[in-house]
Amino acid sequence: MIARFEVRQRNYLAPDGSINRALPAFASDAKLLIDLYRAMVLLRVFDRKAVALQRTGRLGTYAVSLGQEAVSVGIASAMREEDVLLPSYRDNGALIWRGVKLEEILLFWGGDERGNHFSGPVHDFPFCVPVGSQAPHTAGVAYALKLRKEPRVAVCMFGDGATSKGDVYEAMNFAGVHKLPVVFVAVNNQWAISVPLSLQTSCETLAQKAIAAGFSGEQVDGSDVLAMRAAAEEAIAAARDGKGPRFIEAVTYRLGDHTTSDDASRYRSAEEVQAHWKEEPVTRLRSYLVNQKMWSKSDEEQLAAECHERVEAAAERYLATPPRRPATMFDHLYADLPEAYAAQRRELVGDDNG
């Protein structure tokens, strides 16, 4: 025997909202738990509106978080403002928690670059649509933080499919060698578009992939927001304290289509999806809050009204945003625009009078 390794699982709330084990210390903060719940509900309402906008031709392709709300909200809630988030295209909940406006997210998915100039921390990265390419960026960010001796952490979020990409392995290996302040979060929602996890890897867990890179990985119930926040708190604290990278596998389930361009009914059964509805995170936390006398029917009704009003107002602001003039496509190509492009810009400005 040369070495022995293990991967631990973390879960606090059962699907019915009952308690499986002693809760983390922050669970005594009723306000925080309610804030986590409100954030997940807002994300779900926002997703519904975004899909409605896409279906009516007013938004581009969009990826919903249905069933995965606890992951992005739990992770972001454990971060400090000065930490750096590098999200995938399905991590709206994390951006919203960190201050990004709903209409800014809609602008991005509507094809408007101004959506990347968001109201969250200026050092956070924009959505990463290519699968896994944010992982090397994260390693670079974390390396810079270490060189500057700044007590900050880079947090990278990607799907289970990204763990099949070389970008992710290379970033993890680099982070392990240099003991970088980084937390990798693999959102294992069981499906990489139409490819099931069984065709992604023969490993029992994705978390164990961290072992080869020289650091620890943990598997977490991604439908339990308390487990997600607790795991993120510990991983981020360890990375901040100079103990190197950590890897979190958030085991959850994508209840909706991969994006609005997908039809998941072609590759998975309705029975499979229905079974996972019993595990979803919003009802789970609501059941716990109700059982603990922290939440009531009137609270739920008020929250529903507030979320509806907030989302509708954001959609109106998005739809009322004047489009950018075509000539702005040249604005950030070069510090000094080459004459070939300058001539094109002059021609275009003449055509659109602006």
C-alpha positions in Angstrom: 0.0 0.0 0.0 1.5 3.3 -1.1 -1.4 5.6 -0.4 -5.0 5.6 0.5 -7.7 8.2 -0.5 -11.3 8.8 0.3 -14.2 10.9 -1.0 -16.7 12.0 1.5 -20.4 12.9 0.9 -22.2 15.8 2.5 -25.9 16.2 3.0 -28.0 17.8 5.8 -31.6 18.0 4.5 -33.5 15.0 3.2 -35.9 15.6 0.2 -38.8 16.1 2.6 -37.0 18.8 4.5 -36.1 16.6 7.6 -32.6 16.7 9.1 -30.1 14.0 8.3 -27.3 15.1 10.6 -26.3 18.0 12.8 -26.6 21.2 10.9 -23.7 23.7 10.2 -23.4 26.7 12.5 -24.9 29.2 10.0 -28.2 27.3 10.0 -29.1 28.9 13.2 -29.3 32.2 11.3 -33.0 32.3 10.2 -32.5 35.4 8.1 -29.7 33.8 6.1 -31.7 30.7 5.5 -34.7 32.8 4.3 -32.3 34.8 2.1 -31.1 31.6 0.5 -34.7 30.5 -0.1 -35.7 33.8 -1.5 -32.7 33.7 -3.9 -33.7 30.3 -5.2 -37.3 31.2 -5.7 -36.3 34.4 -7.5 -34.0 32.4 -9.8 -36.8 30.0 -10.7 -39.3 32.9 -11.5 -36.6 34.6 -13.5 -35.9 31.5 -15.5 -39.6 31.1 -16.4 -39.7 34.7 -17.7 -36.5 34.2 -19.7 -37.9 31.2 -21.4 -41.1 33.0 -22.2 -39.0 35.8 -23.8 -37.0 33.3 -25.8 -40.1 31.5 -27.0 -41.6 34.8 -28.3 -38.4 35.8 -30.1 -37.2 38.4 -27.7 -34.2 36.6 -26.2 -31.6 34.3 -27.5 -30.8 30.7 -26.5 -31.1 30.4 -22.8 -30.1 27.8 -20.2 -32.4 27.3 -17.2 -31.3 26.3 -13.7 -34.4 24.3 -12.9 -33.4 21.7 -10.2 -30.0 23.2 -9.7 -30.8 26.5 -7.9 -29.1 25.4 -4.7 -25.7 25.0 -6.3 -25.2 28.5 -7.6 -26.9 30.2 -4.7 -25.1 28.1 -2.1 -21.7 28.6 -3.6 -22.1 32.4 -4.1 -23.4 32.9 -0.6 -20.2 31.5 0.8 -17.9 33.9 -1.2 -16.7 37.3 -0.1 -17.1 40.2 -2.4 -13.4 40.4 -3.1 -13.3 36.7 -4.3 -13.5 36.1 -8.0 -16.3 34.1 -9.7 -15.7 32.4 -13.0 -19.2 31.0 -13.9 -20.5 28.8 -16.7 -23.6 29.7 -18.7 -26.0 28.2 -16.2 -24.9 30.0 -13.1 -27.3 32.9 -13.1 -28.1 32.4 -9.4 -24.5 33.1 -8.4 -24.4 36.3 -10.5 -27.7 37.5 -9.1 -26.5 36.8 -5.5 -23.4 38.8 -6.2 -25.3 41.9 -7.4 -25.8 41.5 -11.1 -29.1 43.0 -12.2 -31.7 40.8 -13.9 -32.0 43.0 -16.9 -28.2 42.8 -17.4 -28.4 39.0 -17.6 -31.3 39.4 -20.1 -29.1 41.8 -22.2 -26.3 39.3 -22.4 -28.6 36.5 -23.5 -30.3 38.9 -25.9 -27.0 39.3 -27.7 -26.0 42.7 -26.3 -22.4 43.0 -25.1 -23.5 45.6 -22.5 -24.8 42.7 -20.4 -21.2 41.9 -19.6 -20.7 45.3 -18.1 -22.7 44.2 -15.1 -23.3 45.6 -11.6 -21.7 42.7 -9.7 -18.0 42.8 -8.6 -16.0 44.2 -11.5 -13.4 41.5 -11.1 -15.9 38.7 -11.6 -15.7 37.1 -15.1 -18.7 37.0 -17.5 -20.6 33.9 -18.5 -18.4 31.3 -20.1 -20.2 29.5 -22.9 -17.4 27.3 -24.2 -17.4 24.1 -22.1 -14.6 24.1 -19.5 -12.5 27.0 -20.9 -13.0 29.0 -17.8 -10.9 26.5 -15.8 -7.5 27.6 -17.1 -8.6 31.2 -16.7 -9.4 30.4 -13.1 -5.9 28.9 -12.5 -4.4 32.1 -13.9 -6.5 34.3 -11.7 -5.6 32.2 -8.6 -1.9 32.3 -9.6 -2.1 36.1 -9.7 -3.8 36.3 -6.4 -1.1 34.2 -4.8 1.7 36.2 -6.4 0.1 39.4 -5.0 -0.3 37.7 -1.6 -3.9 38.7 -1.6 -6.3 36.8 0.7 -8.8 36.1 -2.1 -10.1 33.0 -3.7 -11.0 32.2 -7.3 -14.2 30.0 -7.7 -14.7 28.1 -10.9 -18.1 26.6 -11.8 -18.6 24.1 -14.7 -20.8 21.1 -15.6 -20.0 17.4 -15.4 -19.3 17.4 -19.1 -16.5 19.8 -18.6 -14.6 17.2 -16.5 -14.1 15.3 -19.8 -12.2 18.3 -21.2 -8.4 18.7 -21.1 -8.8 22.4 -20.1 -10.2 21.3 -16.7 -7.5 18.6 -16.0 -4.7 21.0 -17.0 -6.1 23.8 -14.8 -6.5 21.4 -11.8 -3.0 20.0 -12.3 -1.5 23.5 -12.4 -3.5 24.6 -9.3 -2.3 21.5 -7.4 1.3 22.0 -8.3 1.3 25.6 -7.2 -1.1 25.2 -4.3 -3.3 28.0 -5.6 -6.3 29.6 -3.8 -9.0 28.1 -6.0 -12.2 26.1 -5.6 -13.4 24.1 -8.6 -17.1 23.3 -8.5 -18.4 20.5 -10.9 -22.2 20.7 -11.2 -23.0 17.1 -11.8 -26.6 17.3 -13.2 -26.3 13.9 -14.7 -26.5 15.0 -18.3 -24.0 16.8 -20.6 -26.6 17.8 -23.1 -27.7 14.3 -24.2 -24.7 12.4 -22.9 -25.4 10.6 -19.6 -22.8 10.6 -16.8 -22.2 6.9 -17.4 -20.7 7.8 -20.8 -18.6 10.6 -19.4 -16.6 8.6 -16.9 -16.2 5.2 -15.3 -15.2 6.8 -11.9 -17.6 6.3 -9.0 -17.5 10.1 -8.4 -16.3 13.2 -10.1 -14.8 14.4 -6.9 -12.1 11.8 -7.0 -10.6 13.4 -10.1 -9.0 15.9 -7.8 -6.9 13.3 -6.2 -4.6 12.9 -9.2 -4.1 16.7 -9.1 -2.9 16.5 -5.6 -5.8 17.9 -3.6 -9.0 16.7 -2.0 -12.5 16.5 -3.5 -15.9 16.2 -1.8 -19.2 15.0 -3.2 -22.1 17.2 -2.0 -25.9 16.9 -2.3 -26.4 19.7 -4.9 -30.2 19.8 -4.1 -29.4 20.8 -0.4 -28.5 24.4 -0.3 -27.3 24.1 3.3 -24.8 21.4 2.2 -23.7 23.5 -0.7 -23.0 26.5 1.4 -21.3 24.5 4.1 -19.0 22.8 1.7 -18.2 26.0 -0.1 -17.5 27.8 3.2 -14.9 25.1 4.2 -13.3 24.9 0.8 -13.0 28.6 0.3 -11.6 29.1 3.8 -9.0 26.4 3.2 -8.0 28.0 -0.1 -7.8 31.4 1.5 -5.6 30.1 4.3 -3.0 28.9 1.9 -4.0 25.2 2.0 -4.3 24.9 -1.7 -7.2 24.0 -4.1 -10.4 22.2 -3.3 -12.9 20.4 -5.6 -16.6 20.1 -5.0 -18.9 17.8 -6.9 -22.4 19.0 -6.6 -24.7 16.1 -7.4 -28.0 17.4 -8.6 -30.3 17.0 -11.6 -31.3 19.1 -14.6 -35.0 19.0 -14.5 -35.4 21.1 -17.7 -33.9 20.9 -21.2 -30.2 21.6 -21.6 -31.1 25.0 -23.2 -34.1 26.3 -25.1 -32.6 24.8 -28.2 -32.8 21.3 -26.7 -35.6 18.7 -26.3 -34.6 16.4 -23.5 -37.5 14.1 -24.0 -35.6 12.6 -26.9 -33.0 11.1 -24.7 -34.5 10.6 -21.2 -37.8 9.3 -20.0 -40.5 11.3 -18.3 -40.4 8.8 -15.4 -36.8 9.5 -14.7 -37.4 13.3 -14.6 -40.5 12.9 -12.4 -38.5 10.8 -9.9 -36.0 13.6 -9.5 -38.7 16.2 -8.9 -39.1 14.7 -5.5 -35.5 15.8 -4.6 -35.6 19.4 -6.0 -34.0 22.1 -3.8 -36.7 24.8 -3.4 -39.4 22.6 -1.9 -36.8 20.9 0.2 -35.7 24.1 1.9 -39.2 25.5 2.1 -40.3 22.3 3.9 -37.5 22.7 6.5 -38.4 26.4 7.0 -42.1 25.6 7.5 -41.3 22.8 9.9 -39.1 25.1 11.9 -41.8 27.8 12.0 -39.6 30.2 10.0 -41.9 30.4 7.0 -45.7 30.7 6.5 -48.2 30.6 3.7 -48.5 34.4 3.8 -44.7 34.7 3.5 -44.8 32.5 0.4 -47.6 34.5 -1.2 -45.8 37.7 -0.5 -42.5 36.3 -1.9 -44.3 35.1 -5.1 -45.7 38.6 -5.7 -42.4 40.3 -5.0 -40.5 38.0 -7.4 -43.1 38.4 -10.1 -43.0 42.2 -9.8 -39.2 42.3 -9.8 -38.8 40.0 -12.8 -41.5 41.7 -14.8 -39.9 45.1 -14.1 -36.5 43.8 -15.2 -37.9 42.4 -18.4 -39.5 45.7 -19.2 -36.2 47.6 -18.7 -34.5 45.0 -20.9 -37.1 45.4 -23.6 -37.0 49.2 -23.4 -33.2 49.3 -23.8 -32.4 50.9 -27.2 -30.2 48.7 -29.4 -26.6 49.7 -30.0 -25.7 51.4 -33.3 -24.0 49.0 -35.7 -20.9 51.1 -35.8 -20.1 50.3 -32.1 -18.8 46.9 -33.3 -15.6 48.7 -34.1 -15.2 50.5 -30.7 -13.1 47.9 -28.9 -11.2 46.1 -31.6 -8.0 48.2 -31.5 -6.6 51.1 -29.5 -6.0 52.7 -32.9 -8.4 51.4 -35.5 -6.5 50.3 -38.7 -7.5 52.3 -41.8 -9.1 49.2 -43.4 -11.6 49.1 -40.5 -11.8 52.8 -40.1 -13.0 53.1 -43.7 -15.6 50.4 -43.0 -16.7 52.3 -39.9 -17.0 55.6 -41.8 -19.1 53.9 -44.5 -21.4 52.3 -41.9 -21.8 55.5 -39.9 -22.8 57.2 -43.1 -25.4 54.6 -43.7 -26.9 54.6 -40.2 -26.3 58.3 -39.4 -24.7 57.5 -36.0 
